[in-house]
Amino acid sequence: MVGLLVVATLITTALVTSVSVSDRERTLDQLLARTEPLSDAAQNLYVQLSVADATAATAFLAGGLDTGDVRDRYTEALGAAAGEVVRASTGLAAEDAASRSLLSSISTNLPTYAGLIETARTNNRIGNPVGAAYLAEASTLMQSTVLPWAESLHSGKSDDVSAVQRRFATPPWTALLFLVVSLVVLLGAQVYLGRRTRRTINLGFSAAAAAVVVLLGWMLVAGLVSSTATDRALERGAEPLDLLTSSRILAQQARTDETIGMTRRTASDDYEKSYTESVAALSDTLASLSHDETTRTARIDETRTLVAIWSSAHDRLNAALDVGDFDAAVAIATGSAPGDAADAFGRLDAALVEEIDASRTALRDNVQRASGVLTGLTVGAAVTCGLAALAVVAGMWSRIREYL
């Protein structure tokens, strides 16, 4: 009965440990292969849609034919957004109906948006003022309908990434507890057997106990390293990545409001208010990143400086509009000289992209480390507990044989 109890404990421990480690390793691998890339696709989808909207508005500022590079940027952004829809849809789980619905709605409305932009561009070429109305309608569709869908998709997928990391940011305590219980049962059985047989050491039980101690040490080290890497991926990867992505989205929203507002040839109150709110939220988000020692970098400080330069350019732009100097305002809004709005925004967006890439790399590297350290542990736990159980049977058999 003692032998059966010990063997049953070891088999149970093998099952619990193998299932726990296998679940952790499989989920972390799925995070790398599907969940995180899907979150990245959702982020890129939102940004590319915003870029397309802002670029389309920029083409209207000078009037007449838009330049080739502006046209190319718009076309590339819209094409990239369509590509991200495809990329995101291929990574969705079969049961994720909500995300599929969002992607379907986005892909359905993109041709409508593109058609409105083409109508606006055609009217702008021939000097019809109605072109600005079509542009405003297209931008309203994008800002009020399509982008909120994209933001909802990104928010959900970003939460999925963080949820997985929070779930595995602690060691596998259940598996470790079962290993400790198995060791205690083995030692207790050894003491009991020694008293009953008047033999101090049983080689089978000693070998089994040694195997469990080795597995416990392996599990403890691997579990702690895995949980530490997962926690680091959350603190230095997922959390700053979420804030940086939000910052880039806010910057794109502000730039869209700036350009769309200028197509009305005045500092429109609604667009100006939206621009001010977006820039204020952007400044707060970057400040929180800058004040955190784990996320502060030279590029983060640079982005805060660029936001200040952009805000100063925007103030000069509004001042020009207030006195009716639309050409000067356009030059500030679209110019590439240092201190112009377009230059400051472009450098800001580039710096944010670099920080996003760095945070994503940190996230994936740490998740890869968290998963890699568990390699072989699932099979190792089963084999070690199996060998321990055989050692217990061998140790008991030598005693049982004395009664046969």
Secondary structure as GFF3:
##gff-version 3
##sequence-region A 1 404
A	DSSP	alpha_helix	2	30	.	.	.	ID=ss1
A	DSSP	pi_helix	31	35	.	.	.	ID=ss2
A	DSSP	alpha_helix	36	61	.	.	.	ID=ss3
A	DSSP	alpha_helix	68	90	.	.	.	ID=ss4
A	DSSP	alpha_helix	97	125	.	.	.	ID=ss5
A	DSSP	alpha_helix	130	141	.	.	.	ID=ss6
A	DSSP	pi_helix	142	146	.	.	.	ID=ss7
A	DSSP	alpha_helix	147	167	.	.	.	ID=ss8
A	DSSP	alpha_helix	173	197	.	.	.	ID=ss9
A	DSSP	alpha_helix	203	233	.	.	.	ID=ss10
A	DSSP	pi_helix	234	238	.	.	.	ID=ss11
A	DSSP	alpha_helix	239	263	.	.	.	ID=ss12
A	DSSP	alpha_helix	269	291	.	.	.	ID=ss13
A	DSSP	alpha_helix	298	322	.	.	.	ID=ss14
A	DSSP	alpha_helix	326	334	.	.	.	ID=ss15
A	DSSP	alpha_helix	341	372	.	.	.	ID=ss16
A	DSSP	alpha_helix	377	400	.	.	.	ID=ss17
A	DSSP	three_ten_helix	401	403	.	.	.	ID=ss18
###
